[in-house]
Amino acid sequence: MHAGLLVSIDFAVPAAATARVAAEFGGWAPELTALITDGETAPVPRMIYTLPDAHRWDRVPGVTLLGDAAHLMPPSGEGANLAMFDGAELGQAIAAHPGDIEAALTAYEAAMFPRSEAEAADAHEILEVCLGDRAPASFIDFLTGALE
């Protein structure tokens, strides 16, 4: 579903919102649409927020970011992994530069920015596969290896 569609749905009327969301999945297996129509709670719109591609910042003495704060991207299954990797890399950079936190933060960011940029590109690809115009066929292609 695209953001414009979410704006056009009146979520104040739960039954109508549920029916409208379910209509977006017309033709899908009833077992899947039942996940929408048979729920006990009303649908809640949740936007996907991201930072701009290739997001970077100028060094701020004594401060850096990691995890979603540093590279908020579409959900792709790598967010927690990337955050834990950031923490490990930051710890290694601090250990490698004893007494020089600025050198440690500079080294951490130098490695984190390109890694984050690559992961963000992959996340945008996964978002398109899962929710783009060709979904769910694109997701099936992805799972079966037919998507290059």
FIKOLMI-179363 format. One record per residue: residue in three letters; x, y, z of N, C-alpha, C in turn. Coordinates in Angstrom, 3 decimals. Example, Ala and Ser with C-alpha at 12.3 -4.5 7.8 and 13.67 -1.06 7.14 Angstrom:
BEGIN
+-----+----------+----------+----------+----------+----------+----------+----------+----------+----------+
| res |       nX |       nY |       nZ |      caX |      caY |      caZ |       cX |       cY |       cZ |
+-----+----------+----------+----------+----------+----------+----------+----------+----------+----------+
| ALA |   13.190 |   -5.690 |    7.800 |   12.300 |   -4.500 |    7.800 |   13.200 |   -3.300 |    7.800 |
| SER |   12.850 |   -2.250 |    7.080 |   13.670 |   -1.060 |    7.140 |   12.900 |    0.030 |    7.870 |
+-----+----------+----------+----------+----------+----------+----------+----------+----------+----------+
***
This chain:
BEGIN
+-----+----------+----------+----------+----------+----------+----------+----------+----------+----------+
| res |       nX |       nY |       nZ |      caX |      caY |      caZ |       cX |       cY |       cZ |
+-----+----------+----------+----------+----------+----------+----------+----------+----------+----------+
| MET |    0.837 |   -1.167 |    0.000 |    0.000 |    0.000 |    0.000 |    0.882 |    1.230 |    0.000 |
| HIS |    0.497 |    2.191 |   -0.742 |    1.266 |    3.424 |   -0.835 |    0.702 |    4.466 |    0.119 |
| ALA |    1.499 |    5.463 |    0.483 |    1.100 |    6.484 |    1.448 |   -0.187 |    7.175 |    1.028 |
| GLY |   -0.364 |    7.439 |   -0.252 |   -1.577 |    8.092 |   -0.728 |   -2.817 |    7.284 |   -0.411 |
| LEU |   -2.709 |    5.981 |   -0.493 |   -3.842 |    5.115 |   -0.179 |   -4.183 |    5.215 |    1.304 |
| LEU |   -3.170 |    5.229 |    2.162 |   -3.433 |    5.329 |    3.589 |   -4.165 |    6.613 |    3.930 |
| VAL |   -3.841 |    7.696 |    3.257 |   -4.507 |    8.970 |    3.508 |   -5.969 |    8.890 |    3.099 |
| SER |   -6.280 |    8.113 |    2.061 |   -7.657 |    8.036 |    1.563 |   -8.543 |    7.091 |    2.378 |
| ILE |   -7.998 |    6.383 |    3.327 |   -8.768 |    5.450 |    4.153 |   -9.164 |    6.151 |    5.450 |
| ASP |  -10.443 |    6.067 |    5.802 |  -10.917 |    6.652 |    7.050 |  -10.741 |    5.624 |    8.161 |
| PHE |   -9.641 |    5.744 |    8.886 |   -9.347 |    4.790 |    9.950 |  -10.202 |    5.020 |   11.187 |
| ALA |  -10.997 |    6.098 |   11.199 |  -11.911 |    6.345 |   12.309 |  -13.109 |    5.399 |   12.263 |
| VAL |  -13.353 |    4.783 |   11.112 |  -14.438 |    3.811 |   10.957 |  -13.777 |    2.451 |   10.749 |
| PRO |  -13.539 |    1.710 |   11.835 |  -12.749 |    0.476 |   11.765 |  -13.228 |   -0.536 |   10.729 |
| ALA |  -14.531 |   -0.794 |   10.654 |  -15.028 |   -1.809 |    9.708 |  -14.754 |   -1.378 |    8.267 |
| ALA |  -14.958 |   -0.103 |    7.972 |  -14.708 |    0.390 |    6.617 |  -13.209 |    0.365 |    6.301 |
| ALA |  -12.393 |    0.709 |    7.280 |  -10.941 |    0.689 |    7.071 |  -10.470 |   -0.735 |    6.815 |
| THR |  -10.983 |   -1.682 |    7.595 |  -10.607 |   -3.086 |    7.415 |  -10.994 |   -3.572 |    6.032 |
| ALA |  -12.209 |   -3.252 |    5.607 |  -12.680 |   -3.675 |    4.282 |  -11.840 |   -3.036 |    3.177 |
| ARG |  -11.486 |   -1.763 |    3.344 |  -10.707 |   -1.058 |    2.312 |   -9.294 |   -1.625 |    2.211 |
| VAL |   -8.674 |   -1.909 |    3.349 |   -7.333 |   -2.494 |    3.336 |   -7.398 |   -3.887 |    2.711 |
| ALA |   -8.374 |   -4.682 |    3.124 |   -8.508 |   -6.041 |    2.581 |   -8.739 |   -6.011 |    1.079 |
| ALA |   -9.451 |   -5.008 |    0.585 |   -9.718 |   -4.900 |   -0.855 |   -8.437 |   -4.751 |   -1.663 |
| GLU |   -7.409 |   -4.188 |   -1.053 |   -6.120 |   -4.048 |   -1.739 |   -5.488 |   -5.407 |   -2.036 |
| PHE |   -5.956 |   -6.445 |   -1.353 |   -5.397 |   -7.776 |   -1.510 |   -6.399 |   -8.725 |   -2.154 |
| GLY |   -7.319 |   -8.153 |   -2.917 |   -8.289 |   -8.967 |   -3.637 |   -7.580 |   -9.974 |   -4.536 |
| GLY |   -8.049 |  -11.199 |   -4.534 |   -7.427 |  -12.238 |   -5.343 |   -6.345 |  -13.009 |   -4.615 |
| TRP |   -5.941 |  -12.551 |   -3.459 |   -4.952 |  -13.272 |   -2.670 |   -5.648 |  -14.435 |   -1.976 |
| ALA |   -4.897 |  -15.358 |   -1.473 |   -5.446 |  -16.520 |   -0.768 |   -6.290 |  -16.051 |    0.416 |
| PRO |   -7.474 |  -16.636 |    0.590 |   -8.341 |  -16.231 |    1.701 |   -7.670 |  -16.369 |    3.070 |
| GLU |   -6.756 |  -17.312 |    3.200 |   -6.046 |  -17.478 |    4.469 |   -5.192 |  -16.245 |    4.781 |
| LEU |   -4.707 |  -15.595 |    3.737 |   -3.906 |  -14.388 |    3.942 |   -4.787 |  -13.177 |    4.215 |
| THR |   -5.849 |  -12.996 |    3.443 |   -6.718 |  -11.842 |    3.677 |   -7.439 |  -11.972 |    5.019 |
| ALA |   -7.612 |  -13.198 |    5.505 |   -8.230 |  -13.388 |    6.825 |   -7.364 |  -12.773 |    7.924 |
| LEU |   -6.078 |  -12.674 |    7.679 |   -5.213 |  -12.018 |    8.656 |   -5.611 |  -10.554 |    8.836 |
| ILE |   -6.220 |   -9.971 |    7.823 |   -6.705 |   -8.593 |    7.894 |   -8.139 |   -8.561 |    8.409 |
| THR |   -9.005 |   -9.349 |    7.796 |  -10.437 |   -9.258 |    8.079 |  -10.868 |   -9.913 |    9.385 |
| ASP |  -10.138 |  -10.892 |    9.860 |  -10.568 |  -11.629 |   11.043 |   -9.843 |  -11.203 |   12.326 |
| GLY |   -9.111 |  -10.122 |   12.259 |   -8.388 |   -9.655 |   13.437 |   -9.328 |   -9.116 |   14.496 |
| GLU |   -8.844 |   -9.056 |   15.716 |   -9.652 |   -8.572 |   16.836 |   -9.531 |   -7.070 |   17.039 |
| THR |   -8.573 |   -6.456 |   16.379 |   -8.389 |   -5.011 |   16.524 |   -8.501 |   -4.329 |   15.179 |
| ALA |   -8.805 |   -3.058 |   15.221 |   -8.918 |   -2.268 |   13.998 |   -7.529 |   -2.052 |   13.396 |
| PRO |   -7.468 |   -1.880 |   12.075 |   -6.157 |   -1.602 |   11.466 |   -5.622 |   -0.243 |   11.926 |
| VAL |   -4.318 |   -0.182 |   12.052 |   -3.647 |    1.048 |   12.467 |   -2.648 |    1.409 |   11.379 |
| PRO |   -2.779 |    2.601 |   10.792 |   -1.808 |    2.975 |    9.762 |   -0.442 |    3.233 |   10.389 |
| ARG |    0.566 |    2.667 |    9.806 |    1.923 |    2.876 |   10.289 |    2.788 |    3.230 |    9.081 |
| MET |    3.289 |    4.438 |    9.092 |    4.147 |    4.892 |    8.006 |    5.545 |    4.288 |    8.178 |
| ILE |    6.235 |    4.129 |    7.078 |    7.625 |    3.679 |    7.111 |    8.488 |    4.919 |    6.919 |
| TYR |    9.236 |    5.254 |    7.936 |   10.111 |    6.416 |    7.882 |   11.527 |    5.960 |    7.579 |
| THR |   12.249 |    6.760 |    6.822 |   13.633 |    6.451 |    6.495 |   14.446 |    7.737 |    6.470 |
| LEU |   15.737 |    7.582 |    6.598 |   16.643 |    8.693 |    6.360 |   16.951 |    8.723 |    4.860 |
| PRO |   17.382 |    9.857 |    4.345 |   17.736 |    9.911 |    2.913 |   18.853 |    8.927 |    2.584 |
| ASP |   18.841 |    8.431 |    1.356 |   19.922 |    7.555 |    0.908 |   21.257 |    8.281 |    1.065 |
| ALA |   22.275 |    7.521 |    1.419 |   23.638 |    8.050 |    1.584 |   23.698 |    9.139 |    2.656 |
| HIS |   22.835 |    9.033 |    3.671 |   22.800 |   10.010 |    4.760 |   24.133 |   10.018 |    5.502 |
| ARG |   24.653 |   11.203 |    5.706 |   25.898 |   11.389 |    6.465 |   25.789 |   12.672 |    7.266 |
| TRP |   26.658 |   12.840 |    8.211 |   26.704 |   14.059 |    8.986 |   28.152 |   14.450 |    9.190 |
| ASP |   28.357 |   15.706 |    9.507 |   29.695 |   16.188 |    9.835 |   30.034 |   15.710 |   11.242 |
| ARG |   31.301 |   15.479 |   11.485 |   31.748 |   15.045 |   12.806 |   31.331 |   16.060 |   13.861 |
| VAL |   30.793 |   15.564 |   14.938 |   30.476 |   16.359 |   16.116 |   31.356 |   15.805 |   17.229 |
| PRO |   32.255 |   16.601 |   17.756 |   33.197 |   16.088 |   18.757 |   32.501 |   15.358 |   19.910 |
| GLY |   32.983 |   14.131 |   20.163 |   32.493 |   13.335 |   21.274 |   31.158 |   12.647 |   21.058 |
| VAL |   30.582 |   12.749 |   19.855 |   29.243 |   12.206 |   19.606 |   29.233 |   11.423 |   18.295 |
| THR |   28.514 |   10.320 |   18.292 |   28.228 |    9.601 |   17.052 |   26.881 |    8.918 |   17.210 |
| LEU |   26.431 |    8.285 |   16.180 |   25.163 |    7.568 |   16.195 |   25.395 |    6.140 |   15.733 |
| LEU |   24.495 |    5.256 |   16.134 |   24.525 |    3.894 |   15.633 |   23.096 |    3.378 |   15.561 |
| GLY |   22.926 |    2.241 |   14.910 |   21.589 |    1.666 |   14.759 |   20.675 |    2.557 |   13.941 |
| ASP |   19.372 |    2.488 |   14.245 |   18.399 |    3.265 |   13.487 |   18.667 |    4.764 |   13.546 |
| ALA |   19.247 |    5.240 |   14.625 |   19.558 |    6.665 |   14.719 |   20.537 |    7.091 |   13.626 |
| ALA |   21.405 |    6.185 |   13.230 |   22.416 |    6.492 |   12.216 |   21.952 |    6.170 |   10.806 |
| HIS |   21.086 |    5.180 |   10.675 |   20.725 |    4.730 |    9.330 |   19.330 |    4.115 |    9.301 |
| LEU |   18.332 |    4.937 |    9.631 |   16.950 |    4.476 |    9.590 |   16.573 |    4.179 |    8.145 |
| MET |   16.141 |    2.945 |    7.889 |   15.837 |    2.505 |    6.524 |   14.599 |    1.623 |    6.544 |
| PRO |   14.056 |    1.320 |    5.380 |   12.890 |    0.432 |    5.362 |   13.217 |   -0.911 |    6.011 |
| PRO |   12.220 |   -1.527 |    6.642 |   12.481 |   -2.831 |    7.257 |   12.881 |   -3.866 |    6.209 |
| SER |   13.974 |   -4.560 |    6.492 |   14.465 |   -5.560 |    5.539 |   14.975 |   -6.802 |    6.248 |
| GLY |   14.837 |   -6.839 |    7.555 |   15.337 |   -7.975 |    8.303 |   16.766 |   -7.813 |    8.764 |
| GLU |   17.360 |   -6.648 |    8.535 |   18.763 |   -6.446 |    8.902 |   18.962 |   -5.370 |    9.956 |
| GLY |   17.903 |   -4.697 |   10.383 |   18.044 |   -3.568 |   11.300 |   18.756 |   -3.910 |   12.593 |
| ALA |   18.301 |   -4.942 |   13.294 |   18.925 |   -5.320 |   14.565 |   20.349 |   -5.816 |   14.340 |
| ASN |   20.550 |   -6.567 |   13.263 |   21.906 |   -7.051 |   12.957 |   22.852 |   -5.883 |   12.725 |
| LEU |   22.380 |   -4.906 |   11.953 |   23.223 |   -3.750 |   11.648 |   23.515 |   -2.945 |   12.917 |
| ALA |   22.522 |   -2.782 |   13.785 |   22.730 |   -2.044 |   15.036 |   23.756 |   -2.756 |   15.925 |
| MET |   23.646 |   -4.083 |   16.026 |   24.611 |   -4.832 |   16.848 |   26.009 |   -4.750 |   16.232 |
| PHE |   26.085 |   -4.809 |   14.907 |   27.378 |   -4.697 |   14.240 |   27.976 |   -3.313 |   14.488 |
| ASP |   27.124 |   -2.277 |   14.419 |   27.589 |   -0.920 |   14.715 |   28.199 |   -0.867 |   16.112 |
| GLY |   27.499 |   -1.444 |   17.086 |   28.007 |   -1.425 |   18.457 |   29.342 |   -2.123 |   18.584 |
| ALA |   29.467 |   -3.275 |   17.924 |   30.734 |   -4.013 |   17.971 |   31.843 |   -3.218 |   17.284 |
| GLU |   31.542 |   -2.633 |   16.140 |   32.547 |   -1.840 |   15.415 |   32.960 |   -0.606 |   16.216 |
| LEU |   31.989 |    0.032 |   16.852 |   32.307 |    1.205 |   17.665 |   33.207 |    0.789 |   18.834 |
| GLY |   32.882 |   -0.329 |   19.480 |   33.723 |   -0.823 |   20.570 |   35.134 |   -1.139 |   20.111 |
| GLN |   35.256 |   -1.761 |   18.957 |   36.592 |   -2.072 |   18.428 |   37.364 |   -0.801 |   18.081 |
| ALA |   36.652 |    0.199 |   17.531 |   37.327 |    1.454 |   17.189 |   37.826 |    2.155 |   18.454 |
| ILE |   37.032 |    2.131 |   19.513 |   37.457 |    2.756 |   20.776 |   38.658 |    2.008 |   21.352 |
| ALA |   38.615 |    0.664 |   21.290 |   39.739 |   -0.129 |   21.799 |   41.002 |    0.085 |   20.966 |
| ALA |   40.833 |    0.313 |   19.674 |   41.989 |    0.489 |   18.788 |   42.614 |    1.876 |   18.912 |
| HIS |   41.898 |    2.822 |   19.522 |   42.403 |    4.197 |   19.669 |   42.316 |    4.629 |   21.131 |
| PRO |   43.057 |    3.951 |   22.016 |   42.964 |    4.298 |   23.439 |   43.366 |    5.752 |   23.683 |
| GLY |   42.499 |    6.443 |   24.438 |   42.803 |    7.833 |   24.777 |   42.500 |    8.829 |   23.675 |
| ASP |   42.020 |    8.385 |   22.531 |   41.726 |    9.310 |   21.423 |   40.332 |    9.004 |   20.864 |
| ILE |   39.320 |    9.450 |   21.581 |   37.944 |    9.145 |   21.191 |   37.611 |    9.725 |   19.814 |
| GLU |   38.156 |   10.864 |   19.472 |   37.860 |   11.447 |   18.150 |   38.381 |   10.566 |   17.026 |
| ALA |   39.564 |   10.011 |   17.188 |   40.092 |    9.094 |   16.172 |   39.209 |    7.852 |   16.089 |
| ALA |   38.743 |    7.365 |   17.235 |   37.882 |    6.186 |   17.260 |   36.559 |    6.473 |   16.557 |
| LEU |   35.941 |    7.605 |   16.860 |   34.650 |    7.943 |   16.244 |   34.805 |    8.189 |   14.747 |
| THR |   35.894 |    8.809 |   14.355 |   36.152 |    9.040 |   12.932 |   36.325 |    7.714 |   12.200 |
| ALA |   37.062 |    6.798 |   12.788 |   37.273 |    5.488 |   12.159 |   35.960 |    4.712 |   12.080 |
| TYR |   35.183 |    4.740 |   13.147 |   33.888 |    4.054 |   13.154 |   32.987 |    4.600 |   12.049 |
| GLU |   32.855 |    5.916 |   11.976 |   31.978 |    6.519 |   10.976 |   32.469 |    6.263 |    9.555 |
| ALA |   33.790 |    6.244 |    9.375 |   34.342 |    5.997 |    8.035 |   33.924 |    4.629 |    7.520 |
| ALA |   33.800 |    3.647 |    8.400 |   33.365 |    2.309 |    7.992 |   31.840 |    2.198 |    7.983 |
| MET |   31.177 |    2.878 |    8.912 |   29.729 |    2.761 |    9.057 |   28.969 |    3.390 |    7.892 |
| PHE |   29.410 |    4.551 |    7.410 |   28.661 |    5.225 |    6.347 |   28.522 |    4.376 |    5.083 |
| PRO |   29.602 |    3.838 |    4.518 |   29.420 |    3.026 |    3.311 |   28.637 |    1.736 |    3.569 |
| ARG |   28.840 |    1.129 |    4.747 |   28.098 |   -0.083 |    5.092 |   26.603 |    0.236 |    5.158 |
| SER |   26.255 |    1.333 |    5.791 |   24.854 |    1.744 |    5.912 |   24.246 |    2.043 |    4.548 |
| GLU |   25.011 |    2.702 |    3.708 |   24.518 |    3.042 |    2.365 |   24.193 |    1.777 |    1.574 |
| ALA |   25.054 |    0.778 |    1.659 |   24.817 |   -0.484 |    0.952 |   23.593 |   -1.197 |    1.513 |
| GLU |   23.453 |   -1.227 |    2.835 |   22.298 |   -1.878 |    3.456 |   21.003 |   -1.140 |    3.118 |
| ALA |   21.055 |    0.187 |    3.062 |   19.862 |    0.971 |    2.716 |   19.413 |    0.667 |    1.294 |
| ALA |   20.353 |    0.522 |    0.385 |   20.000 |    0.178 |   -1.001 |   19.310 |   -1.181 |   -1.039 |
| ASP |   19.844 |   -2.147 |   -0.290 |   19.224 |   -3.476 |   -0.224 |   17.830 |   -3.398 |    0.399 |
| ALA |   17.679 |   -2.577 |    1.431 |   16.385 |   -2.450 |    2.108 |   15.335 |   -1.870 |    1.167 |
| HIS |   15.722 |   -0.883 |    0.359 |   14.783 |   -0.307 |   -0.608 |   14.380 |   -1.346 |   -1.649 |
| GLU |   15.323 |   -2.183 |   -2.026 |   15.027 |   -3.259 |   -2.972 |   14.024 |   -4.247 |   -2.376 |
| ILE |   14.245 |   -4.641 |   -1.131 |   13.340 |   -5.572 |   -0.451 |   11.954 |   -4.947 |   -0.305 |
| LEU |   11.893 |   -3.668 |    0.028 |   10.607 |   -2.981 |    0.153 |    9.856 |   -3.026 |   -1.172 |
| GLU |   10.548 |   -2.782 |   -2.256 |    9.907 |   -2.833 |   -3.579 |    9.446 |   -4.249 |   -3.902 |
| VAL |   10.243 |   -5.251 |   -3.584 |    9.876 |   -6.647 |   -3.832 |    8.621 |   -7.018 |   -3.045 |
| CYS |    8.570 |   -6.580 |   -1.785 |    7.461 |   -6.976 |   -0.907 |    6.204 |   -6.136 |   -1.082 |
| LEU |    6.369 |   -4.851 |   -1.387 |    5.210 |   -3.960 |   -1.412 |    5.043 |   -3.185 |   -2.714 |
| GLY |    5.917 |   -3.397 |   -3.676 |    5.857 |   -2.652 |   -4.923 |    4.714 |   -3.089 |   -5.827 |
| ASP |    4.660 |   -2.500 |   -6.975 |    3.571 |   -2.744 |   -7.926 |    3.479 |   -4.200 |   -8.374 |
| ARG |    4.576 |   -4.935 |   -8.357 |    4.551 |   -6.339 |   -8.808 |    4.270 |   -7.335 |   -7.682 |
| ALA |    4.158 |   -6.849 |   -6.444 |    3.888 |   -7.753 |   -5.318 |    2.498 |   -8.361 |   -5.482 |
| PRO |    2.321 |   -9.596 |   -5.130 |    3.230 |  -10.517 |   -4.468 |    4.090 |  -11.323 |   -5.437 |
| ALA |    3.859 |  -11.171 |   -6.763 |    4.627 |  -11.961 |   -7.732 |    6.128 |  -11.710 |   -7.577 |
| SER |    6.514 |  -10.469 |   -7.327 |    7.937 |  -10.164 |   -7.174 |    8.522 |  -10.856 |   -5.941 |
| PHE |    7.728 |  -10.982 |   -4.890 |    8.199 |  -11.670 |   -3.688 |    8.353 |  -13.163 |   -3.946 |
| ILE |    7.426 |  -13.734 |   -4.673 |    7.524 |  -15.156 |   -5.037 |    8.760 |  -15.375 |   -5.897 |
| ASP |    8.988 |  -14.477 |   -6.853 |   10.187 |  -14.564 |   -7.684 |   11.453 |  -14.485 |   -6.833 |
| PHE |   11.428 |  -13.602 |   -5.860 |   12.573 |  -13.448 |   -4.948 |   12.839 |  -14.758 |   -4.209 |
| LEU |   11.783 |  -15.366 |   -3.667 |   11.938 |  -16.589 |   -2.885 |   12.362 |  -17.773 |   -3.738 |
| THR |   11.945 |  -17.795 |   -4.985 |   12.266 |  -18.936 |   -5.849 |   13.545 |  -18.724 |   -6.647 |
| GLY |   14.145 |  -17.549 |   -6.504 |   15.379 |  -17.272 |   -7.232 |   15.171 |  -16.773 |   -8.634 |
| ALA |   13.921 |  -16.533 |   -9.015 |   13.636 |  -16.056 |  -10.374 |   13.918 |  -14.567 |  -10.523 |
| LEU |   13.984 |  -13.840 |   -9.420 |   14.244 |  -12.401 |   -9.442 |   15.741 |  -12.166 |   -9.437 |
| GLU |   16.224 |  -11.478 |  -10.390 |   17.661 |  -11.181 |  -10.469 |   17.947 |   -9.821 |   -9.917 |
+-----+----------+----------+----------+----------+----------+----------+----------+----------+----------+
***
